[in-house]
Amino acid sequence: MSKAMLFDFVVDKPNNRIKVDRSFDAPLDLVWTAWTDAEILDQWWAPKPYRAETKSMDFREGGRWHYAMVGPEGDKQWCLFDYETIHPEQSYAGIDAFCDENGVPNPDQPRMRWNNRFNERPDNTTVVNIEVQFNQLSDLETILQMGFKEGFSMGLENLDAYISARKKTR
């Protein structure tokens, strides 16, 4: 019998944020690694038909993940994530931005502050609580218009598929 999976996506316009609560049918160590290892992120982060491609990743406080969302025609949308705080297997936070291939942020695109918290449940599932904070409402609305909800949802489904395959080999 499969476990009921949690997926709440709440747009909180008065506070300029998006809150996502998502459960995964996997233990904490597997889910944490999937969110913090470049090789694994490349397998699930981008919504199909896109794929993620890491240029560099330094997962530590003060470190950076520089990656591209690569389209089916090979076009690349560059992004970076600057890690501010990391509490292993509990949480991490940082600033996400669109950038160029050299990691220079695009000042014309919104920046987002992510705070991801990981909680293992007694039934061996893990819930990730994600809060994405924006400086202003127009930044939040821009990201939503770009298809953030649909794209992020598809990426999380990719993560479900990765976890399912990985659990079979454990």
C-alpha positions in Angstrom: 0.0 0.0 0.0 1.4 3.4 -1.0 1.6 6.2 1.6 -0.4 9.3 1.0 2.0 12.1 0.1 1.6 15.7 1.2 1.8 18.5 -1.2 0.7 22.0 -0.2 1.6 25.0 -2.3 0.5 28.3 -0.7 1.1 31.7 -2.3 1.2 34.3 0.6 1.0 37.6 -1.3 0.6 39.8 1.8 4.0 38.5 3.0 5.7 38.2 -0.4 6.3 34.5 -0.1 5.5 31.0 -1.3 5.3 28.1 1.2 5.5 24.5 0.0 5.2 21.5 2.2 6.1 18.2 0.4 6.5 14.7 1.7 8.7 12.0 0.2 8.5 8.3 0.7 12.1 8.0 1.9 14.2 8.4 5.0 15.8 11.7 5.8 19.3 10.8 4.7 18.2 10.0 1.2 16.0 13.1 0.8 18.7 15.4 2.3 21.3 14.0 -0.1 19.0 14.4 -3.1 18.7 18.2 -2.2 22.4 18.8 -1.5 24.4 16.6 -4.0 25.0 18.2 -7.4 25.0 14.8 -9.3 21.6 14.0 -7.8 20.2 17.5 -8.2 21.0 17.3 -11.9 18.8 14.3 -12.1 15.6 15.9 -10.8 15.8 19.7 -10.3 14.6 20.8 -13.8 11.1 20.2 -15.1 11.0 18.0 -18.2 11.9 18.5 -21.0 14.5 20.6 -19.4 17.4 19.2 -17.4 19.7 20.7 -14.8 23.4 20.9 -15.4 25.7 21.9 -12.5 28.7 24.0 -13.4 30.0 24.1 -9.8 28.8 23.3 -6.4 30.3 24.1 -3.0 27.8 23.0 -0.4 28.9 24.9 2.7 27.9 28.1 4.4 29.3 30.8 2.1 29.4 28.3 -0.8 27.5 28.4 -4.1 25.7 26.1 -6.5 26.0 27.5 -10.1 23.8 25.6 -12.6 21.9 25.9 -15.8 18.4 24.7 -16.8 19.1 23.3 -20.2 16.3 23.2 -22.7 15.6 20.5 -25.3 17.4 22.6 -28.0 20.4 23.2 -25.8 19.5 26.7 -24.6 20.7 27.5 -21.1 19.1 29.5 -18.3 21.8 30.1 -15.7 21.0 30.2 -12.0 23.0 30.3 -8.7 22.2 29.6 -5.1 24.4 31.2 -2.4 24.3 29.1 0.7 23.9 31.2 3.9 23.2 28.6 6.6 23.4 24.8 6.7 22.4 22.5 9.5 23.1 19.0 8.2 19.9 16.9 7.8 17.8 19.7 9.3 17.8 22.8 7.1 19.6 25.1 4.8 18.9 28.6 3.5 20.2 30.9 0.9 19.6 33.3 -1.9 18.7 32.1 -5.4 19.1 34.2 -8.5 19.2 34.2 -12.3 22.7 34.9 -13.6 24.9 34.5 -16.6 27.3 31.6 -17.3 30.0 33.3 -15.1 27.7 33.5 -12.1 27.0 37.3 -12.3 23.4 37.9 -11.1 20.9 39.4 -13.5 19.7 42.6 -11.7 16.6 42.6 -13.9 15.3 39.3 -12.5 13.9 38.6 -9.0 16.1 37.1 -6.3 14.5 34.7 -3.8 15.5 33.7 -0.3 14.9 30.0 0.3 14.6 28.3 3.6 14.3 24.5 3.4 13.6 22.4 6.5 13.7 18.6 6.6 11.8 16.5 9.0 11.7 12.7 9.2 8.4 11.1 10.3 8.0 7.9 12.3 6.7 6.1 9.1 10.1 6.6 7.4 8.8 9.4 5.2 10.4 12.9 5.1 8.7 16.2 4.9 10.4 19.2 3.4 9.1 22.6 4.4 10.1 25.2 1.8 9.7 28.9 2.2 10.6 31.2 -0.6 10.7 34.9 0.4 10.7 37.7 -2.1 11.7 41.4 -1.6 8.5 42.7 -3.2 5.1 41.4 -4.5 6.0 42.1 -8.1 9.0 39.7 -7.8 6.7 37.0 -6.5 4.2 37.6 -9.2 6.9 37.6 -11.9 8.1 34.1 -10.7 4.6 32.8 -10.7 4.0 34.1 -14.2 7.2 32.3 -15.3 5.6 29.0 -14.3 7.3 28.4 -11.0 4.5 26.4 -9.5 4.2 24.1 -12.5 7.9 23.8 -13.0 8.7 23.2 -9.3 5.9 20.6 -9.0 7.3 18.7 -12.0 10.8 18.8 -10.5 9.4 17.3 -7.2 7.8 14.6 -9.2 11.2 13.9 -10.8 12.5 13.6 -7.3 9.8 11.0 -6.4 10.9 9.0 -9.5 14.6 9.2 -8.4 13.7 8.2 -4.8 11.6 5.3 -6.1 14.4 4.0 -8.3 17.1 4.5 -5.5 15.0 2.7 -2.9 15.0 -0.4 -5.1 18.8 -0.5 -5.1 19.2 0.1 -1.3 
